[in-house]
Amino acid sequence: MSPAALDIVLLEPHEAALRSLLHSENGAESSAYVLFGKAEISADPWSGLARTRLISHEVIPVAADEMVSASPVHVTWSTRGFMRVLGVAKERGLVAGLVHTHPNAAAFFSEQDDRNEAELARTTFNKGVSSLASMVFGRDDGMVGRLWIAPGETVTASSISLIGGQIKIARAEASVDEDHFLARQAALFGREFNPVVRGLRVGVIGSGGTGSAVAMLLARLGVGFLGLVDKDIIDVTNLNRVHGSRAADVVAGLAKVDILAREIRAAGLGTQVVTKKEWVGHPDLRDLLRSCDVLFGCTDDHQGRLTLNRLAHYYGIPLIDVGLRMRAARSGADYDMTGRVSTIRPGSPCLMCLGVADPRRAAAEGLQRSDPTEFEWRKAEAYVDGGADPAPAVVTFTTTIACAAVDELIQGLTSFRGSQGMTHNRIRRFDRVEDRAMTCRPVASCPVCASQASWGRGDVNPFLGVIG
């Protein structure tokens, strides 16, 4: 049986810390430790093959008194600190990792690296730790990585991602085929842009007005792998805004995700689509969600948003969350037509701190799913919120905010608006022709973003640390 494919994700704050620790004024090699969270994906939804994802969780410097010697071609240090790192990894269910530099050469594993790491890997397994990660930072920001999975056996990383305000993904085997239908965007962003987009695995959660537009735009952008998640069946009130839907689909009782998959496949643009007809919190969706490079949250329920909010932090997967609030004009009050795009990642305030996801509303939605009778009783007694009339929706506004969301992804990949990266929270007032960016500070008591405990933590039991 072939070993699982390996992806390594470095969160921007951790990559910056490593670059600072590993910088040497005299050009000598240097080293540091990293503790990685781990995602064990039993079946990548597009290939059906197993994948392992390592996500940086904590950077640990090599103590000054443990350094032995260093030169432009070698670095040596005491293993006392390594033994401590192994102990922490074993106790907390993390993967111990080594990072060292080749400041004057390309990123590669030398024969000396192979010999030294083989000894450290043997120690790792003898201590009861299941694996050892290793990375080399070379000149010109080059990086390579691998995972020792048994004595003498390694898996080389097929992709290394840097996740923050920008999204940088280096793949060992990038697409070399030229897609002629994407030539016009290559003319703007360069020939290297299309292969990056072609390799993206993107999950779109929700297939309504915003989600259907996002999915169609991503396919036209050239995204190679799309995962569409929505449990709903199309109804006649959806036809005014769900892209690709037809009146006949209502009669046939088709699922929204199946309609979108049909239209994307019919376009013949090479996007591989998988669909899941489940609520985002269903256990059957975990492999799909953890396999993604980017997630778009196009769901209007609070419980779904809270799940994606935690997942973005635990697995280092950027979440681009989309929302709309539409209120008709009434006597004495103007229209209120507001769209929002929030990019959530470790290091920025989360959806709870932004006031987008409400835990109390999420609890009510969970009760509605698990015990509808109890939900209706509590609603009648005014103990829970929810179940109001459907919100207004107009296709031009849902599509416009979907375009703004996909633009944030393009900004993360290209920095076409400048090097500051993706905007954390973008607000568009359609009624006032107004765009603005606004954010907040993490709430001190927030269990998701107020500390770094969940950053890159990966698989834990229970999933995402949530009981119930």
C-alpha positions in Angstrom: 0.0 0.0 0.0 1.4 3.4 -1.0 2.0 5.9 1.8 -0.4 8.9 2.0 0.4 12.0 0.0 1.8 14.8 2.2 0.9 18.5 2.3 2.6 20.9 4.6 1.0 24.2 5.7 2.9 27.0 7.4 0.8 29.7 9.0 2.1 33.2 8.3 3.0 34.0 11.9 5.0 30.8 12.2 6.8 31.2 8.9 7.7 34.8 10.0 9.0 33.5 13.3 11.1 30.8 11.6 12.6 33.3 9.1 13.6 35.5 12.0 15.1 32.7 14.0 16.9 31.2 11.1 18.4 34.4 9.8 22.2 34.4 10.1 24.3 37.5 9.5 27.4 35.5 8.5 25.6 33.2 6.1 25.9 30.1 8.3 23.2 27.4 8.4 20.8 27.5 11.4 18.0 25.4 12.8 14.7 25.4 14.8 11.9 23.1 15.9 8.3 23.1 14.9 5.4 21.2 16.4 2.8 20.3 13.7 -0.8 19.4 14.0 -1.9 16.6 11.8 -4.9 15.8 9.6 -5.2 12.2 8.6 -7.5 12.2 5.5 -8.6 8.7 4.7 -9.8 9.5 1.2 -9.2 12.7 -0.8 -12.6 13.3 -2.3 -11.2 13.9 -5.8 -8.7 11.1 -6.0 -10.0 8.7 -3.4 -6.4 8.4 -2.1 -5.2 9.0 1.5 -3.6 12.3 2.3 -1.7 13.6 5.4 -1.7 17.3 6.1 0.8 18.9 8.6 -0.1 22.3 9.9 2.4 24.4 11.9 1.2 24.8 15.5 4.2 26.1 17.4 7.7 27.3 16.7 10.4 26.4 19.2 14.0 27.9 19.0 17.1 25.9 19.5 18.5 27.2 22.8 21.8 29.1 22.4 23.6 26.8 24.8 22.6 23.8 22.7 24.3 25.1 19.5 27.5 23.3 18.8 28.8 24.7 15.5 27.6 26.2 12.3 29.1 27.3 9.0 27.7 28.1 5.5 27.6 24.3 4.8 26.6 22.7 8.1 24.9 23.2 11.5 25.2 21.0 14.6 23.3 21.2 17.8 22.8 19.2 21.0 19.8 16.8 21.0 18.7 17.7 24.5 16.1 20.1 23.2 15.0 17.6 20.6 14.2 15.1 23.3 12.1 17.7 25.1 10.3 18.5 21.8 9.6 14.7 21.3 8.1 14.5 24.8 5.8 17.4 24.1 4.8 15.9 20.8 4.0 12.6 22.3 2.0 14.1 25.2 -0.1 16.4 23.0 -0.5 14.1 20.0 1.5 16.4 17.7 4.2 15.8 15.1 7.8 17.0 16.0 9.6 18.8 13.2 13.0 20.0 12.3 13.8 23.0 10.1 17.2 24.1 9.0 18.6 26.3 6.3 20.8 26.1 3.2 21.3 29.9 2.9 23.7 29.6 -0.1 22.0 26.8 -2.0 18.7 25.7 -3.3 16.3 23.9 -0.9 17.2 20.2 -0.9 18.0 17.4 1.5 21.7 16.6 1.3 23.3 13.2 2.0 24.4 14.5 5.4 20.8 15.6 6.1 19.7 12.0 5.2 22.2 10.4 7.6 21.6 12.8 10.5 17.8 12.7 10.2 17.8 8.9 10.0 19.3 8.8 13.4 16.9 11.3 14.8 14.0 9.4 13.2 15.1 6.2 14.9 15.1 8.0 18.2 11.7 9.4 17.5 10.2 5.9 16.8 12.0 4.4 19.8 10.3 7.1 22.0 6.9 6.0 20.8 6.3 9.1 18.5 4.7 8.1 15.2 6.6 10.3 12.8 9.2 13.1 12.3 8.8 16.0 10.0 11.7 17.9 8.4 12.0 21.0 6.3 14.9 22.8 4.5 14.7 26.6 3.7 17.0 27.4 0.8 17.9 30.6 -0.9 15.2 32.7 -2.8 12.6 31.5 -0.3 12.7 27.9 -1.6 11.4 25.2 0.7 11.3 21.4 0.7 9.7 19.1 3.3 9.3 15.5 4.1 7.9 13.1 6.8 9.7 10.1 8.2 7.0 7.5 8.6 9.2 4.5 9.5 12.9 3.9 10.0 14.5 4.6 6.6 11.2 5.6 4.9 10.1 9.1 4.1 7.3 10.8 2.2 8.2 14.0 0.3 5.7 16.9 0.5 3.7 17.2 -2.7 2.7 20.8 -1.7 4.0 23.4 0.8 1.6 26.3 1.5 2.1 29.6 3.3 -1.3 30.8 4.7 -2.0 34.3 5.9 -3.1 37.5 4.2 -1.6 36.0 1.1 -1.9 32.4 -0.1 1.2 30.9 -1.6 1.2 27.2 -2.6 4.2 25.5 -4.1 3.4 22.1 -5.6 6.0 19.4 -6.5 4.1 18.6 -9.7 2.4 21.7 -11.0 0.2 21.6 -14.0 2.1 22.1 -17.2 -0.8 21.9 -19.7 -1.8 25.2 -21.1 -5.5 25.9 -20.9 -6.3 28.2 -23.8 -9.5 29.4 -22.4 -7.5 31.0 -19.5 -5.1 32.8 -21.8 -6.7 36.2 -21.1 -6.2 36.0 -17.3 -2.6 34.8 -17.8 -2.1 38.0 -19.8 -3.0 39.9 -16.7 -1.5 37.9 -13.9 1.3 36.0 -15.7 1.7 32.4 -16.9 2.4 31.1 -13.4 -1.1 32.1 -12.2 -3.2 29.6 -14.0 -1.2 26.5 -12.8 -1.7 27.6 -9.2 -5.4 28.0 -9.7 -5.6 24.7 -11.6 -4.2 22.9 -8.5 -6.5 24.5 -6.0 -8.9 22.4 -4.0 -11.8 24.7 -3.0 -14.9 23.9 -0.9 -18.1 26.0 -1.4 -20.4 25.5 1.6 -23.9 26.5 0.5 -25.3 26.5 -3.0 -27.9 29.3 -2.9 -27.7 32.8 -4.4 -24.1 33.5 -3.3 -22.8 29.9 -3.3 -24.0 29.1 -6.8 -22.4 32.3 -8.1 -19.1 31.6 -6.3 -19.0 28.0 -7.7 -19.7 29.1 -11.3 -17.0 31.9 -11.0 -14.4 29.5 -9.6 -15.0 27.1 -12.5 -14.5 29.9 -15.0 -11.4 31.0 -13.1 -10.0 27.6 -13.8 -10.1 26.0 -10.3 -9.2 22.4 -10.8 -11.1 20.8 -7.9 -14.4 21.9 -6.4 -16.3 20.5 -3.5 -20.0 21.6 -3.3 -21.9 21.2 0.0 -25.6 21.8 0.5 -28.4 19.7 1.7 -31.2 21.7 0.2 -33.5 20.8 -2.8 -34.2 23.6 -5.3 -37.6 25.3 -5.0 -39.4 27.8 -7.1 -38.4 30.7 -4.9 -34.7 29.9 -5.6 -35.0 30.3 -9.3 -34.5 34.1 -9.2 -30.9 33.8 -8.0 -29.4 30.2 -8.1 -27.2 30.1 -11.1 -27.8 27.2 -13.5 -31.2 26.4 -12.1 -34.2 25.8 -14.3 -38.0 25.5 -13.7 -37.8 21.8 -14.7 -35.4 21.2 -11.8 -38.1 22.2 -9.3 -40.4 19.7 -10.9 -37.7 17.0 -10.8 -36.8 17.8 -7.1 -33.1 18.2 -7.8 -30.6 19.1 -5.2 -28.9 22.4 -5.6 -25.4 20.9 -5.6 -26.4 18.5 -8.4 -27.7 21.4 -10.5 -24.4 23.2 -10.1 -22.3 20.1 -10.8 -24.4 19.5 -14.0 -23.7 23.0 -15.3 -20.0 23.0 -14.4 -19.4 19.6 -16.0 -21.4 20.6 -19.1 -19.1 23.6 -19.6 -16.2 21.2 -20.2 -13.6 23.4 -18.6 -11.8 20.6 -16.8 -13.0 21.3 -13.2 -13.5 18.1 -11.2 -16.6 18.5 -9.0 -17.7 16.4 -6.0 -20.9 17.0 -4.2 -22.1 16.3 -0.7 -25.8 16.6 0.3 -25.2 17.1 4.0 -25.1 19.8 6.6 -21.5 21.2 7.0 -21.1 19.6 10.5 -21.9 16.1 9.3 -19.0 13.6 10.0 -19.1 12.4 6.4 -17.8 15.9 5.2 -14.6 15.9 7.3 -12.3 14.4 4.6 -13.6 16.9 2.0 -13.3 20.0 4.3 -9.8 19.0 5.5 -8.6 18.4 1.9 -9.3 21.9 0.8 -6.8 24.7 0.3 -9.6 27.4 0.6 -13.2 27.4 1.8 -16.0 29.7 0.9 -18.7 30.0 3.5 -22.0 30.8 1.7 -24.4 29.4 4.3 -26.8 31.5 6.2 -26.9 29.4 9.4 -24.9 30.3 12.5 -24.0 26.7 13.5 -22.5 26.1 10.0 -20.5 29.3 10.3 -19.2 28.4 13.7 -18.0 25.0 12.4 -16.2 26.6 9.5 -14.8 29.3 11.8 -13.1 26.7 14.0 -12.0 24.6 11.1 -10.1 27.5 9.6 -8.1 27.8 12.8 -7.5 24.1 13.5 -6.4 23.3 10.0 -5.0 26.5 8.6 -7.5 26.6 5.8 -8.5 30.2 4.8 -12.3 30.8 5.0 -13.9 33.5 2.9 -17.3 34.0 4.4 -20.1 35.7 2.5 -23.2 37.4 3.9 -26.1 39.6 2.9 -28.6 41.6 4.8 -31.6 43.0 2.9 -34.4 45.1 4.3 -37.1 46.6 2.3 -37.9 50.3 2.7 -40.7 51.0 5.1 -42.5 54.2 6.2 -39.8 56.4 7.7 -37.0 54.0 7.0 -34.7 53.7 4.0 -33.6 50.4 2.3 -30.8 48.5 4.1 -28.9 46.5 1.5 -25.6 45.3 2.9 -23.1 42.7 1.7 -20.1 41.4 3.6 -17.0 39.4 2.8 -14.9 38.2 5.7 -11.6 36.4 5.4 -10.9 34.2 8.5 -7.5 32.7 9.3 -5.3 32.2 12.3 -4.0 35.6 13.4 -7.2 37.6 12.6 -10.4 38.1 14.6 -12.9 35.3 14.0 -16.6 35.3 13.0 -17.7 35.4 16.6 -15.6 38.4 17.4 -16.9 40.1 14.3 -20.4 39.5 15.5 -21.3 37.5 12.4 -21.8 34.1 14.1 -24.0 34.0 17.2 -23.5 30.9 19.5 -27.0 31.3 20.9 -28.6 31.2 17.4 -26.3 28.3 16.6 -27.5 26.3 19.6 -31.1 26.9 18.5 -30.3 25.7 15.0 -28.7 22.6 16.4 -31.8 21.9 18.5 -33.9 22.3 15.4 -31.9 19.7 13.6 -31.7 17.2 16.4 -35.1 17.6 18.0 -37.6 19.6 15.9 -40.5 19.0 18.3 -38.5 20.5 21.2 -37.4 23.4 19.0 -41.0 24.3 18.1 -42.0 24.1 21.8 -39.2 26.4 22.9 -39.8 28.8 20.0 -43.5 29.1 21.0 -42.3 29.8 24.6 -39.8 32.4 23.2 -36.8 30.4 24.5 -35.1 30.2 21.1 -34.7 32.4 18.0 -35.1 31.4 14.4 -37.7 30.3 12.0 -38.5 33.8 10.7 -39.8 34.5 7.2 -37.3 34.0 4.4 -35.0 37.0 3.8 -35.3 39.1 0.7 -32.9 38.2 -2.1 -32.1 39.7 -5.6 -29.8 38.0 -8.0 -27.7 41.1 -8.8 -26.8 41.7 -5.2 -26.1 38.0 -4.4 -23.9 37.8 -7.5 -22.1 41.0 -6.8 -21.0 40.0 -3.3 -20.0 36.6 -4.7 -17.7 38.4 -7.2 -16.3 40.4 -4.2 -15.6 37.1 -2.4 -13.8 35.5 -5.4 -11.8 38.8 -5.8 -10.5 38.3 -2.3 -9.1 34.9 -3.3 -7.5 36.4 -6.4 -6.0 39.1 -4.1 -4.6 36.4 -1.8 -3.0 34.7 -4.8 -1.7 37.7 -6.7 -1.7 40.8 -4.4 -3.2 42.9 -7.2 -4.4 45.4 -4.7 -1.1 45.6 -2.9 1.1 43.5 -0.6 -1.2 43.9 2.4 -3.1 40.7 1.4 -6.8 39.9 1.7 -9.1 42.4 3.4 -10.2 41.0 6.7 -13.8 42.3 6.6 -15.2 44.1 3.6 -18.6 45.8 3.8 -20.6 46.9 0.7 -23.7 49.1 1.1 -25.6 48.7 -2.2 -28.2 51.3 -1.2 -25.4 53.9 -0.6 -22.9 52.8 -3.3 -20.4 52.5 -0.5 -17.5 50.2 0.1 -15.5 50.1 3.3 -13.2 47.8 5.3 -13.7 47.4 9.0 -12.4 45.0 11.6 -12.1 44.5 15.4 -9.9 43.1 18.1 -10.4 39.5 19.3 -12.6 39.3 22.3 -10.4 38.4 25.3 -12.6 35.4 26.2 -13.0 34.1 22.6 -12.2 30.3 22.6 -11.2 30.4 18.9 -9.0 33.4 18.1 -8.0 35.0 21.5 -5.1 32.6 21.9 -3.0 30.4 19.7 -4.1 27.1 21.2 -6.2 26.1 18.2 -3.9 27.4 15.5 -2.8 24.5 13.4 -3.9 22.0 16.0 -5.3 19.6 13.4 -7.1 16.4 14.4 -8.3 16.3 18.0 -11.0 14.2 19.7 -13.7 15.4 19.7 -13.5 16.9 16.3 -12.6 20.7 16.5 -12.7 20.3 20.3 -16.5 20.6 20.3 -18.5 18.3 22.6 -22.1 17.7 21.5 
